[in-house]
């Protein structure tokens, strides 16, 4: 009986190199300062660094499905997928991608998946618009069909940031939560309430914040989700890794308190939400909730006190000062295993 290793990672500004000829003019203008000095060599190094971690996931087999955010375009995504295919001979990674034309920086949500294990119908791929006065990222929805013919609906999220203050910007994330909940309800109406659904992403809020608990209707109470028959609910798996012991890049033991660190504090922004269709004993695909975790490889954990993952950065005109070629991303990846009967 097969298992499915699902991962998510905010890739921290994976942009194609400076001067990329197919870059949207508005992105080139908006990102001109940040991308100054973003050479092909730096881009290649960033790809190598990300791939080195992704290839180590799932006991060195790599993820079956990887949701990502903060990737500029299909070109950058395919370059990463190609590097993964080179490092994992048994994999046949392909991508599902939509251009986010409303995000302020032009960064997208997308999926990398093993095409030997899954198929998908391009006509059933959706980019759900999150209504906001200023542009934001869409929610990417894909229905993956397993080799056994079972469907898994995956939704990749990157909710509005806390720019301007967590309190002041919270309404934007509440709107994103309502959008996710709306499409969850629509999926129920079309596919039935027992269809397996997994939502993943960088929500820029923690599991106890109102955007998730009230608006996305995500809870830590599994029973509430299992009993939900008239209104949608998500079971939030991130409570499984509110704290996680690890070993940092210098070999020292420490406790992680989040997937993103800012100002010396950890924030649990990166989460998995699953529907009742992944909790029912009769379901063809079930979540193994105890496997939900931060992919905390020592190489990506900063050894300094109260710091999290080691970021790579963007050059902003001074690559020596603003990038770390031994870095990866400013977020930790997360993972969970699904079991198929």
PAZAPA-4460 file (N, C-alpha, C; in steps of 0.05 Angstrom, whole numbers, plus 32768, in hexadecimal, padded with zeros to 4 digits):
% residues 341
    n_x    n_y    n_z   ca_x   ca_y   ca_z    c_x    c_y    c_z   seq   type   mol
   8011   7FE8   8000   8000   8000   8000   8012   8019   8000     1      X     A
   800F   802A   7FEC   8022   8040   7FE9   801E   8057   7FFC     2      X     A
   8033   8064   8003   8033   807D   8011   8039   8094   7FFF     3      X     A
   8030   80AC   8006   8035   80C4   7FF6   8042   80D9   8008     4      X     A
   805A   80E0   8002   8069   80F4   8012   8064   8110   8006     5      X     A
   8056   8120   8016   804E   813B   800D   805F   814F   801C     6      X     A
   806A   8163   800E   807A   8178   801A   8071   8193   8010     7      X     A
   8078   81A7   8020   8074   81C3   8017   808C   81D3   8020     8      X     A
   8094   81E7   800E   80AA   81F8   8015   80A6   8214   8008     9      X     A
   80A9   8228   8018   80AB   8244   800E   80C8   8247   8006    10      X     A
   80CD   824B   7FEC   80E7   824A   7FE0   80F7   8265   7FE2    11      X     A
   80EB   8279   7FEF   80F7   8293   7FF3   8102   829F   7FD9    12      X     A
   80F0   82AB   7FCA   80F8   82BB   7FB3   8109   82AC   7F9E    13      X     A
   80FE   8296   7F94   810C   8287   7F7F   8105   8295   7F65    14      X     A
   8115   82A9   7F5E   8112   82B7   7F45   8125   82AE   7F30    15      X     A
   811D   82AF   7F16   8130   82AA   7F00   8145   82C0   7F01    16      X     A
   815C   82BC   7EF5   8172   82CF   7EF6   816B   82EB   7EEC    17      X     A
   817A   82FE   7EF5   8176   831A   7EEC   8179   831A   7ECE    18      X     A
   8167   8329   7EC0   8168   832B   7EA3   815A   8314   7E95    19      X     A
   814C   8303   7EA4   813D   82ED   7E98   812B   82F8   7E82    20      X     A
   812E   82EF   7E69   8120   82FC   7E52   8102   82FA   7E53    21      X     A
   80F7   82E5   7E60   80DA   82E2   7E60   80CD   82EC   7E79    22      X     A
   80DC   82FB   7E89   80D0   8307   7EA1   80BB   831B   7E9A    23      X     A
   80A4   831A   7EA9   808F   832E   7EA5   809B   834A   7EAA    24      X     A
   8095   835E   7E99   80A1   8379   7E9D   809A   8385   7EB8    25      X     A
   8082   8380   7EC2   807B   838C   7EDC   808A   837F   7EF3    26      X     A
   8091   8365   7EF0   80A2   8358   7F04   80BE   8363   7F03    27      X     A
   80C8   8366   7EEA   80E3   8371   7EE7   80E6   838C   7EF4    28      X     A
   80D1   839C   7EF1   80D1   83B7   7EFD   80CF   83B6   7F1B    29      X     A
   80BC   83A6   7F25   80B8   83A4   7F42   80CF   8398   7F51    30      X     A
   80DE   8386   7F44   80F3   8377   7F52   810F   8380   7F49    31      X     A
   8111   8396   7F3A   812A   839E   7F2F   8140   83A0   7F44    32      X     A
   813A   83AD   7F5A   814E   83B1   7F6F   8156   8397   7F7C    33      X     A
   8142   8387   7F83   8148   836E   7F91   8158   835A   7F80    34      X     A
   8153   835B   7F66   8160   8347   7F54   817A   8351   7F48    35      X     A
   8182   8369   7F4F   819C   8374   7F45   81B3   8363   7F4F    36      X     A
   81C1   8355   7F3D   81D6   8343   7F45   81CE   8326   7F48    37      X     A
   81B4   8320   7F41   81AA   8304   7F43   81B3   82F6   7F2A    38      X     A
   81CC   82EC   7F2A   81D8   82E0   7F13   81CF   82C4   7F0E    39      X     A
   81D6   82B9   7EF7   81D1   829D   7EF1   81DE   828B   7F06    40      X     A
   81F7   8293   7F0E   8206   8283   7F21   81F8   8282   7F3C    41      X     A
   81ED   8299   7F45   81DF   829A   7F5F   81C5   828A   7F5D    42      X     A
   81B7   828D   7F47   819E   827E   7F42   81A4   8260   7F43    43      X     A
   81B9   8257   7F36   81C1   823B   7F36   81C7   8231   7F52    44      X     A
   81D5   8242   7F61   81DD   823A   7F7C   81C4   8237   7F8D    45      X     A
   81B1   824A   7F8A   8198   8248   7F99   8189   822E   7F92    46      X     A
   8187   8227   7F79   817B   820E   7F70   8189   81F6   7F7D    47      X     A
   81A3   81F7   7F7C   81B3   81E0   7F88   81AD   81DD   7FA6    48      X     A
   81AC   81F4   7FB4   81A7   81F3   7FD0   818C   81E8   7FD7    49      X     A
   8177   81F2   7FC9   815C   81E8   7FCE   815B   81CA   7FC7    50      X     A
   8166   81C2   7FB0   8164   81A6   7FA7   8173   8194   7FBB    51      X     A
   8188   819D   7FC7   8197   818C   7FD9   8186   8184   7FF2    52      X     A
   8174   8195   7FFA   8162   818F   8010   814A   817F   8007    53      X     A
   813E   8186   7FF1   8127   8178   7FE7   812E   815B   7FE1    54      X     A
   8145   8156   7FD6   814E   813B   7FCF   8152   812A   7FE8    55      X     A
   8156   8136   7FFF   815B   8127   8018   8141   8120   8025    56      X     A
   812B   812C   801D   8111   8126   802A   8109   8109   8024    57      X     A
   80F7   80FF   8034   80EC   80E4   8030   8102   80CF   802E    58      X     A
   8115   80D2   8041   812B   80BF   8043   813B   80BD   802A    59      X     A
   8140   80D4   801E   8150   80D6   8006   8142   80CF   7FEC    60      X     A
   8128   80CC   7FED   8118   80C7   7FD5   810B   80E0   7FC9    61      X     A
   810B   80F5   7FD8   80FD   810E   7FD0   80DF   810B   7FD3    62      X     A
   80D1   8122   7FD4   80B4   8121   7FD7   80A6   8117   7FBE    63      X     A
   808E   810C   7FC2   807D   8104   7FAC   806F   811C   7FA0    64      X     A
   8065   812E   7FB2   8059   8147   7FAA   8065   815D   7FBB    65      X     A
   806F   8172   7FAF   807A   8189   7FBD   806B   81A2   7FB5    66      X     A
   805D   81AE   7FC9   8051   81C8   7FC4   8066   81DE   7FCA    67      X     A
   8067   81F3   7FBA   807A   8208   7FBE   806D   8223   7FBB    68      X     A
   8079   8237   7FC7   8071   8253   7FC3   808A   8264   7FC1    69      X     A
   8087   827C   7FB8   809D   828F   7FB3   80AF   8285   7F9C    70      X     A
   80A3   827C   7F87   80B1   8276   7F6E   80A7   8288   7F58    71      X     A
   80B9   8294   7F49   80B0   82A9   7F36   809F   829F   7F1F    72      X     A
   80A8   8289   7F13   809B   8281   7EFA   80A1   8263   7EF4    73      X     A
   8095   8259   7EDE   8099   823D   7ED7   80B6   8237   7ED1    74      X     A
   80C5   824A   7EC6   80E1   8245   7EBF   80F1   823E   7ED9    75      X     A
   80EE   824F   7EED   80FD   824A   7F06   80F4   822F   7F13    76      X     A
   80DA   822A   7F11   80D0   8211   7F1D   80DA   81F9   7F0E    77      X     A
   80DB   81FA   7EF4   80E4   81E3   7EE4   8102   81DF   7EE7    78      X     A
   8111   81F5   7EEB   812E   81F1   7EF1   8132   81E2   7F0B    79      X     A
   8122   81E8   7F1F   8124   81D9   7F38   811C   81BC   7F34    80      X     A
   8105   81B8   7F26   80FC   819C   7F21   8111   818C   7F12    81      X     A
   811E   8199   7EFE   8133   818C   7EEF   814A   8184   7F00    82      X     A
   8152   8195   7F13   8168   818F   7F25   8160   8177   7F37    83      X     A
   8148   8177   7F40   813F   8160   7F50   813F   8146   7F41    84      X     A
   8137   8147   7F27   8138   812F   7F17   8154   8125   7F13    85      X     A
   8167   8138   7F11   8183   8130   7F0E   818E   8123   7F27    86      X     A
   8184   812C   7F3F   818D   8121   7F58   817F   8108   7F61    87      X     A
   8167   8103   7F56   8157   80ED   7F5E   814E   80DD   7F45    88      X     A
   815F   80CA   7F3E   815B   80BC   7F25   8140   80AE   7F23    89      X     A
   8134   80A6   7F39   811B   8098   7F39   8103   80AA   7F35    90      X     A
   8107   80C4   7F36   80F1   80D7   7F34   80EE   80E2   7F18    91      X     A
   80D5   80E9   7F12   80CE   80F6   7EF9   80BD   810F   7F00    92      X     A
   80CA   8123   7F0B   80BC   813A   7F15   80B2   814C   7EFE    93      X     A
   809A   8155   7F01   808E   8169   7EEF   8082   817F   7F00    94      X     A
   8077   8194   7EF4   806E   81AB   7F03   8051   81B2   7EFC    95      X     A
   8043   81BE   7F0F   8029   81CB   7F0A   802C   81E8   7F13    96      X     A
   8027   81FA   7F01   802D   8216   7F07   8019   8229   7EFA    97      X     A
   8012   823E   7F08   8003   8255   7EFD   8012   826E   7F03    98      X     A
   8012   8281   7EF0   801E   829B   7EF5   800C   82AC   7F07    99      X     A
   8018   82B6   7F1D   8009   82C8   7F2F   800C   82E4   7F25   100      X     A
   7FF8   82EE   7F16   7FFA   8308   7F0A   7FF1   831F   7F1D   101      X     A
   7FE8   8317   7F35   7FDE   832C   7F47   7FF0   8330   7F5F   102      X     A
   8003   831E   7F64   8015   8321   7F7B   8028   8339   7F76   103      X     A
   802E   8347   7F8B   803F   835F   7F89   805A   8359   7F7E   104      X     A
   8065   8341   7F84   8080   833A   7F7A   807F   8325   7F64   105      X     A
   8067   831B   7F5D   8065   8307   7F47   806F   82EC   7F50   106      X     A
   806B   82E5   7F69   8074   82CA   7F73   805C   82B8   7F75   107      X     A
   8060   829F   7F6E   804A   828C   7F6A   8049   8275   7F7F   108      X     A
   8032   8268   7F80   802F   824E   7F8D   802E   8239   7F76   109      X     A
   8039   8221   7F7C   803B   820D   7F67   8041   81F2   7F73   110      X     A
   8042   81DE   7F62   8048   81C2   7F6B   805E   81B6   7F59   111      X     A
   8070   81A7   7F66   8081   8194   7F58   8078   8178   7F60   112      X     A
   8074   8166   7F4D   8069   814C   7F53   8077   8137   7F42   113      X     A
   8076   811E   7F4C   8082   8107   7F3D   806D   80FD   7F29   114      X     A
   8072   8103   7F0F   805F   80FB   7EFA   805D   80DD   7EF6   115      X     A
   8070   80CE   7F02   806E   80B1   7F01   8059   80A6   7F15   116      X     A
   8052   80B7   7F28   8040   80AE   7F3D   8024   80BB   7F3B   117      X     A
   8023   80D2   7F2D   800A   80E1   7F2D   8004   80EC   7F11   118      X     A
   7FEB   80EF   7F0B   7FE3   80FE   7EF3   7FD1   8114   7EFD   119      X     A
   7FCC   8128   7EEC   7FB9   813D   7EF3   7FAC   8147   7ED9   120      X     A
   7F94   8151   7EDB   7F85   815B   7EC5   7F8A   817A   7EC4   121      X     A
   7F98   8184   7EB0   7F9D   81A1   7EAF   7F83   81B1   7EAF   122      X     A
   7F6D   81A6   7EA6   7F53   81B4   7EA6   7F48   81B7   7EC2   123      X     A
   7F53   81A7   7ED5   7F4A   81A8   7EF1   7F5F   81B5   7F03   124      X     A
   7F70   81C5   7EF8   7F83   81D5   7F07   7F77   81F1   7F09   125      X     A
   7F76   81FC   7F22   7F6A   8216   7F26   7F7D   8228   7F35   126      X     A
   7F7C   8242   7F2E   7F8A   8256   7F3D   7F75   8268   7F4A   127      X     A
   7F70   8265   7F64   7F5A   8273   7F71   7F63   828F   7F79   128      X     A
   7F55   82A3   7F6F   7F5C   82BF   7F74   7F54   82C6   7F91   129      X     A
   7F66   82D2   7FA0   7F61   82DC   7FBA   7F5C   82FA   7FB8   130      X     A
   7F44   8302   7FBC   7F3C   831E   7FB9   7F4A   8330   7FCD   131      X     A
   7F57   8345   7FC3   7F65   8357   7FD5   7F69   8371   7FC6   132      X     A
   7F69   8388   7FD4   7F6C   83A2   7FC8   7F87   83A3   7FB8   133      X     A
   7F9C   839A   7FC4   7FB6   8398   7FB6   7FBA   837A   7FB1   134      X     A
   7FC8   8374   7F9B   7FCA   8358   7F91   7FD7   8346   7FA5   135      X     A
   7FD0   832C   7FA4   7FDB   8318   7FB5   7FDC   82FD   7FA6   136      X     A
   7FE7   82E9   7FB3   7FEA   82CF   7FA6   7FD0   82C0   7FA4   137      X     A
   7FCD   82B1   7F8F   7FB6   82A0   7F8C   7FBB   8285   7F9B   138      X     A
   7FA5   8276   7F9D   7FA7   825B   7FA9   7FA6   8247   7F91   139      X     A
   7FBA   8237   7F8E   7FBB   8223   7F78   7FAF   8209   7F81   140      X     A
   7F9C   8200   7F71   7F8E   81E6   7F77   7F93   81D2   7F60   141      X     A
   7F9C   81BA   7F68   7FA1   81A5   7F55   7F95   818B   7F5F   142      X     A
   7F89   817B   7F4D   7F80   8161   7F54   7F94   814C   7F49   143      X     A
   7FA2   8140   7F5B   7FB5   812B   7F54   7FA7   8110   7F55   144      X     A
   7FAC   80FF   7F41   7FA1   80E4   7F40   7FB7   80D0   7F44   145      X     A
   7FB5   80BF   7F58   7FCA   80AB   7F5E   7FC9   8094   7F4A   146      X     A
   7FDE   8083   7F4B   7FDF   806C   7F3A   7FC8   8059   7F3F   147      X     A
   7FBC   805A   7F56   7FA5   8049   7F5D   7F8B   8056   7F55   148      X     A
   7F8C   806D   7F49   7F74   807A   7F40   7F65   808B   7F54   149      X     A
   7F71   8091   7F6B   7F65   80A2   7F7F   7F6D   80BF   7F7C   150      X     A
   7F5B   80D1   7F81   7F60   80ED   7F7E   7F69   80FA   7F99   151      X     A
   7F7C   810C   7F97   7F84   811C   7FAE   7F84   8139   7FA4   152      X     A
   7F74   814A   7FB1   7F73   8166   7FAA   7F87   8175   7FBC   153      X     A
   7F99   8184   7FB0   7FAD   8193   7FBE   7FAA   81B1   7FB9   154      X     A
   7FAB   81C1   7FCE   7FA8   81DE   7FCB   7FC1   81EB   7FD7   155      X     A
   7FD0   81FA   7FC7   7FE8   8207   7FD0   7FE3   8225   7FD6   156      X     A
   7FEA   822E   7FED   7FE4   8249   7FF7   7FFD   8259   7FFD   157      X     A
   7FFB   8273   7FF9   800F   8286   8003   7FFF   829F   800A   158      X     A
   7FF7   82A1   8023   7FE5   82B6   802B   7FF4   82D1   802E   159      X     A
   7FE5   82E7   802E   7FF2   8302   8030   8004   8304   8048   160      X     A
   8019   8313   8045   802D   8316   805A   8024   8328   8070   161      X     A
   8034   832A   8085   802F   833C   809C   803B   8357   8098   162      X     A
   8041   835E   8080   804C   8379   807A   8039   838E   8085   163      X     A
   8044   83A1   8093   8034   83B6   809F   802A   83AF   80BB   164      X     A
   802F   8396   80C4   8027   838E   80DE   8014   8376   80DD   165      X     A
   8017   8364   80F0   8006   834C   80F1   7FE9   8353   80F5   166      X     A
   7FE4   8366   8107   7FC8   836E   810D   7FBC   837D   80F5   167      X     A
   7FCC   8390   80EB   7FC2   83A1   80D6   7FBC   8392   80BC   168      X     A
   7FCB   837C   80B7   7FC8   836D   809E   7FB7   8354   80A1   169      X     A
   7FAD   834F   80B9   7F9F   8335   80BE   7F87   8332   80AC   170      X     A
   7F79   8348   80A5   7F61   8345   8094   7F67   8338   8079   171      X     A
   7F7F   833D   806E   7F86   8331   8055   7F88   8313   8057   172      X     A
   7F93   830A   806D   7F95   82EC   8071   7F7A   82E0   8078   173      X     A
   7F69   82EF   8085   7F4E   82E6   808A   7F3F   82E2   806F   174      X     A
   7F44   82F4   805D   7F38   82F1   8042   7F42   82D8   8034   175      X     A
   7F5C   82D4   8037   7F68   82BB   802B   7F5C   82A2   8037   176      X     A
   7F58   82A3   8052   7F4C   828C   805F   7F2F   8287   8056   177      X     A
   7F20   829C   8052   7F05   8299   8047   7F05   828E   802B   178      X     A
   7F19   8297   801B   7F1B   828D   8000   7F21   826F   8000   179      X     A
   7F34   8266   8011   7F3A   824A   8013   7F22   823A   801C   180      X     A
   7F14   8244   8030   7EFC   8236   803A   7EE6   8235   8025   181      X     A
   7EE3   824A   8016   7ECF   824A   8001   7ED4   8234   7FEC   182      X     A
   7EED   8232   7FE3   7EF3   821E   7FCF   7EF3   8202   7FDB   183      X     A
   7EF8   81FF   7FF5   7EF5   81E5   8003   7ED7   81DD   8001   184      X     A
   7EC6   81F0   8007   7EA9   81EB   8006   7EA0   81E3   7FE9   185      X     A
   7EAB   81F1   7FD5   7EA3   81EC   7FBA   7EAD   81D0   7FB1   186      X     A
   7EC5   81C8   7FBA   7ECF   81AD   7FB5   7EBC   8198   7FC1   187      X     A
   7EB3   819D   7FD9   7EA0   818B   7FE6   7E87   8188   7FD5   188      X     A
   7E7D   819E   7FCB   7E63   819E   7FBC   7E66   818F   7FA2   189      X     A
   7E7E   8190   7F96   7E82   8183   7F7C   7E8B   8166   7F7F   190      X     A
   7E9E   8161   7F92   7EAA   8147   7F95   7EA1   8137   7FAD   191      X     A
   7E91   8143   7FBE   7E88   8134   7FD6   7E9A   813B   7FEE   192      X     A
   7E90   8137   8006   7E9E   8140   801D   7EB5   812D   8026   193      X     A
   7EB8   8116   8019   7ECD   8103   8020   7EE4   8103   800C   194      X     A
   7EE5   8116   7FFA   7EFB   8118   7FE8   7F15   8121   7FF8   195      X     A
   7F2B   8113   7FF4   7F44   811B   8002   7F4E   8136   7FF9   196      X     A
   7F52   8148   800B   7F5C   8163   8005   7F73   8169   8019   197      X     A
   7F89   8174   800E   7F9E   817E   801F   7FA5   819A   8016   198      X     A
   7FA3   81AD   8029   7FAC   81C9   8024   7FC6   81CD   8032   199      X     A
   7FD8   81DA   8025   7FF3   81DF   8030   7FFB   81FB   8029   200      X     A
   800F   8205   8038   8019   821F   8031   8026   822F   8047   201      X     A
   802F   8246   803F   8039   825B   8051   8021   826D   8056   202      X     A
   8014   826B   806D   7FFC   827A   8073   8001   8295   8080   203      X     A
   801A   829B   8086   8022   82B4   8093   8011   82BA   80AC   204      X     A
   8005   82A6   80B7   7FF7   82A6   80D1   7FFC   828C   80DE   205      X     A
   7FF8   828B   80F8   7FFD   8272   8107   7FE3   8263   810A   206      X     A
   7FE4   8249   8112   7FCC   8238   8112   7FB6   8241   8124   207      X     A
   7FBD   8252   8138   7FA8   825C   814A   7F9D   8277   8141   208      X     A
   7FA7   8283   812C   7F9D   829D   8122   7F82   829A   8115   209      X     A
   7F72   82B0   8117   7F57   82B0   810E   7F53   82A9   80F0   210      X     A
   7F67   82B1   80E0   7F65   82AC   80C3   7F63   828E   80BE   211      X     A
   7F70   827E   80CF   7F70   8261   80CC   7F59   8254   80DB   212      X     A
   7F55   825B   80F4   7F42   824E   8105   7F25   8254   80FD   213      X     A
   7F20   826E   80F7   7F05   8277   80F2   7EFF   8278   80D4   214      X     A
   7F11   8283   80C4   7F0B   8287   80A8   7F12   826F   8096   215      X     A
   7F29   8262   809A   7F2F   824A   808C   7F22   8231   8099   216      X     A
   7F18   8235   80B1   7F0B   8220   80C1   7F1D   8208   80C5   217      X     A
   7F35   820F   80CF   7F4A   81FB   80D5   7F4D   81F8   80F3   218      X     A
   7F4C   81DF   80FC   7F4C   81DA   8119   7F60   81C4   8120   219      X     A
   7F67   81C3   813A   7F79   81AE   8144   7F69   8196   814D   220      X     A
   7F4E   8198   814D   7F3D   8182   8157   7F35   8170   8140   221      X     A
   7F42   8159   813E   7F3C   8146   8128   7F1F   813E   8127   222      X     A
   7F13   8139   813E   7EF8   812F   813F   7EE4   8143   8133   223      X     A
   7EE9   815D   8137   7ED8   8171   812B   7ED7   816F   810D   224      X     A
   7EEE   8169   8101   7EF0   8167   80E4   7EE3   814D   80DB   225      X     A
   7EE8   8138   80E9   7EDC   811E   80E1   7EBE   811F   80E2   226      X     A
   7EB3   812E   80F5   7E96   812F   80F8   7E89   8145   80E6   227      X     A
   7E99   8155   80D8   7E8E   816A   80C8   7E80   815F   80AF   228      X     A
   7E66   8164   80AD   7E57   8159   8096   7E48   816E   8087   229      X     A
   7E44   8186   8093   7E36   819B   8085   7E47   81B3   807F   230      X     A
   7E5B   81B8   808F   7E6D   81CF   808B   7E8A   81C5   808B   231      X     A
   7E9A   81CF   8079   7EB5   81C6   8076   7EC6   81CD   808F   232      X     A
   7ED9   81BC   8095   7EED   81C0   80AA   7F07   81B4   80A0   233      X     A
   7F1D   81C0   80A8   7F38   81B5   80A3   7F44   81AC   80BE   234      X     A
   7F53   8196   80BD   7F63   818E   80D4   7F7F   8199   80D0   235      X     A
   7F88   81A9   80E3   7FA2   81B6   80E0   7FB8   81A5   80EC   236      X     A
   7FCA   819A   80DB   7FDF   8188   80E4   7FF6   8197   80F1   237      X     A
   7FF8   81B1   80EE   800F   81BF   80F8   8012   81BF   8116   238      X     A
   7FFC   81B9   8124   7FFE   81B6   8141   8011   819F   8149   239      X     A
   8016   818D   8136   8028   8177   813B   8045   8180   813E   240      X     A
   804C   8197   8132   8068   81A0   8133   806A   81BD   813D   241      X     A
   8059   81C4   8151   805B   81DE   815E   8077   81E1   8169   242      X     A
   8082   81CB   8174   809E   81CA   817C   80AA   81B0   8171   243      X     A
   80C3   81B3   8168   80D0   819B   815D   80ED   819C   8164   244      X     A
   80F8   8187   8171   8114   8186   8177   8124   8182   815D   245      X     A
   813C   818D   815D   814D   818B   8145   816A   818F   814C   246      X     A
   817B   818D   8138   8198   8191   813B   819F   81A6   8127   247      X     A
   81AD   81BC   812F   81B3   81D2   811D   81CC   81CC   810D   248      X     A
   81D4   81DF   80FC   81EA   81DB   80E9   8205   81D8   80F7   249      X     A
   8207   81DE   8110   821F   81D9   8120   821E   81C0   8131   250      X     A
   8208   81B1   812E   8205   8198   813D   81F9   819B   8158   251      X     A
   81F0   81B3   815F   81E4   81B7   817A   81C6   81B1   817A   252      X     A
   81BD   81A5   8190   81A0   819F   8193   8191   81B8   819A   253      X     A
   8179   81BB   818F   8168   81D2   8195   814C   81CB   818F   254      X     A
   813A   81DD   8196   811D   81DA   8191   8114   81EE   817D   255      X     A
   8106   81E5   8168   80FA   81F7   8154   80DE   81FF   815E   256      X     A
   80D8   8219   815C   80BE   8223   8164   80AE   822F   814D   257      X     A
   80B5   8227   8134   80A7   8232   811D   80B5   822A   8104   258      X     A
   80A9   8232   80ED   80B5   822D   80D3   80C1   8246   80C7   259      X     A
   80BD   825D   80D4   80C7   8277   80CB   80CF   8287   80E4   260      X     A
   80E6   8294   80E3   80EF   82A3   80FA   80F2   82C0   80F3   261      X     A
   80EA   82D2   8105   80EC   82EF   8101   80F0   82FC   811C   262      X     A
   8104   830D   811E   8109   831B   8137   810F   8308   814E   263      X     A
   811A   82F1   8149   8121   82DE   815E   810A   82CC   8167   264      X     A
   80F3   82CF   815A   80DC   82BF   8161   80D5   82AC   814A   265      X     A
   80CB   8294   8151   80C2   8281   813D   80A4   8284   8138   266      X     A
   809C   8280   811F   8080   8282   8117   8079   8269   8107   267      X     A
   8062   825D   810D   805A   8244   8100   8048   824B   80E8   268      X     A
   8054   8257   80D3   8045   8260   80BC   803F   824A   80A8   269      X     A
   8050   8236   80A7   804E   8221   8092   803F   8209   809D   270      X     A
   8029   8203   8090   8016   81F0   809C   8009   81DE   8087   271      X     A
   8000   81C7   8090   7FEF   81B5   8081   7FD3   81B4   808D   272      X     A
   7FBE   81B7   807C   7FA2   81B4   8085   7F96   819D   8075   273      X     A
   7F89   818B   8082   7F7D   8174   8074   7F5F   8173   8079   274      X     A
   7F51   8169   8065   7F34   8166   8066   7F2C   814B   8073   275      X     A
   7F12   8149   8079   7F08   8130   8085   7F0D   8118   8072   276      X     A
   7F0F   811D   8058   7F15   8108   8045   7F30   80FB   8049   277      X     A
   7F42   8107   8058   7F5C   80FB   805E   7F5C   80EF   807A   278      X     A
   7F45   80F1   8088   7F44   80E8   80A4   7F33   80CF   80A8   279      X     A
   7F20   80CB   8095   7F0D   80B4   8097   7F1B   809A   8093   280      X     A
   7F14   8086   80A3   7F1F   806B   80A1   7F18   805E   8086   281      X     A
   7F02   8066   807B   7EFA   805A   8061   7F06   8068   8049   282      X     A
   7F15   807E   804E   7F21   808E   8038   7F37   807E   802A   283      X     A
   7F39   8080   8010   7F4E   8072   8002   7F6A   807D   8008   284      X     A
   7F6B   8097   8010   7F84   80A4   8017   7F80   80B0   8033   285      X     A
   7F92   80AA   8045   7F90   80B4   8061   7FAA   80C2   8069   286      X     A
   7FA7   80D7   8079   7FBF   80E4   8083   7FCA   80D5   809B   287      X     A
   7FE4   80D3   809C   7FF2   80C8   80B3   7FFC   80E1   80C3   288      X     A
   7FEA   80EA   80D4   7FEE   8105   80E0   8007   8106   80F1   289      X     A
   800F   80EF   80FC   8027   80EF   810D   8041   80F5   80FD   290      X     A
   803F   80F4   80E2   8057   80F9   80D2   805B   8116   80CB   291      X     A
   8047   8127   80D1   804A   8144   80CB   8061   8150   80DA   292      X     A
   8073   815D   80CC   808B   8167   80D9   8098   817D   80C9   293      X     A
   80AA   818B   80D6   80BD   819E   80C9   80D4   818D   80BE   294      X     A
   80DB   8192   80A5   80F3   8185   809A   810C   8194   80A3   295      X     A
   8114   818E   80BB   8129   819E   80C8   8144   8191   80C5   296      X     A
   814E   8191   80AD   8169   8186   80A9   817D   8199   80B6   297      X     A
   8192   818F   80C3   81A5   81A1   80D1   81B1   81B6   80BF   298      X     A
   81B6   81AF   80A5   81C3   81C2   8093   81B4   81DC   8090   299      X     A
   8199   81DC   8093   818A   81F4   808E   8183   8203   80A8   300      X     A
   818C   81FA   80BF   8185   8206   80D8   819C   8218   80E2   301      X     A
   8196   8231   80E5   81AA   8244   80EF   81B3   823D   810B   302      X     A
   81CC   823E   8110   81D7   8237   812B   81D4   824E   813F   303      X     A
   81CE   8265   8135   81CC   827C   8148   81B3   827B   8158   304      X     A
   81B4   8286   8170   819E   8285   8183   8185   8293   8177   305      X     A
   816E   8286   817A   8154   8292   8172   8153   8297   8154   306      X     A
   8162   8288   8144   8160   828A   8127   8155   8270   811B   307      X     A
   8149   8272   8103   813D   825A   80F7   814C   8250   80E0   308      X     A
   813F   824E   80C8   814C   8244   80B0   8161   8259   80A6   309      X     A
   8174   824F   8097   8189   8260   808C   817F   826A   8070   310      X     A
   8179   8284   806D   816F   828E   8054   8185   8291   803F   311      X     A
   817D   8292   8026   818F   8296   8010   8191   82B4   8009   312      X     A
   8179   82C1   8007   8177   82DD   8002   8178   82E4   7FE4   313      X     A
   8175   82FE   7FDF   8178   830A   7FC4   818D   831F   7FC5   314      X     A
   819C   8324   7FAF   81B3   8335   7FB0   81AE   8353   7FB6   315      X     A
   8199   835E   7FAB   8192   837A   7FAF   81A9   838D   7FA9   316      X     A
   81B8   8385   7F94   81CF   8395   7F8C   81E9   838F   7F9A   317      X     A
   81E8   837F   7FAF   8201   8378   7FBD   81FF   835B   7FC6   318      X     A
   8206   8348   7FB4   8202   832C   7FBA   8213   8323   7FD2   319      X     A
   822B   832E   7FD5   823C   8325   7FEB   822F   832B   8006   320      X     A
   8222   8342   8008   8215   834A   8021   81FA   833D   8025   321      X     A
   81EA   833A   8010   81CE   8333   8013   81C7   8316   800C   322      X     A
   81DA   8307   8002   81D4   82EA   7FFD   81E7   82D9   800D   323      X     A
   81DE   82C1   8012   81EE   82AC   8020   81ED   8293   800F   324      X     A
   8203   828E   8001   8204   8278   7FEE   8202   825D   7FFC   325      X     A
   8204   825D   8016   8200   8244   8026   81E5   8243   8033   326      X     A
   81D4   8256   802B   81B8   8257   8036   81A5   8248   8024   327      X     A
   818C   8248   802C   8177   8239   801E   815E   8249   801A   328      X     A
   8150   824E   8030   8136   825D   802F   8132   8268   804B   329      X     A
   8121   827C   804D   811A   8287   8068   8103   8278   8075   330      X     A
   80FA   8262   8069   80E6   8250   8075   80F1   8234   8076   331      X     A
   80E8   8225   808A   80ED   8208   808A   80D8   81FA   8078   332      X     A
   80DF   81E4   806A   80CB   81D4   805D   80BC   81C3   8072   333      X     A
   80A5   81B9   806A   8095   81A8   807B   808C   8190   806B   334      X     A
   8085   817A   8079   807D   8162   806A   8069   8152   807A   335      X     A
   805A   8140   806C   8048   812E   8078   8044   8116   8065   336      X     A
   803D   80FF   8070   8039   80E7   805F   801C   80E0   805E   337      X     A
   8012   80D9   8046   7FF7   80CF   8042   7FF9   80B1   803B   338      X     A
   7FE6   80A2   8045   7FE6   8085   8040   7FCE   807E   802E   339      X     A
   7FD4   806F   8019   7FBE   8067   8006   7FB8   8049   800A   340      X     A
   7F9F   8043   800D   7F97   8027   8011   7F96   8018   7FF6   341      X     A
***
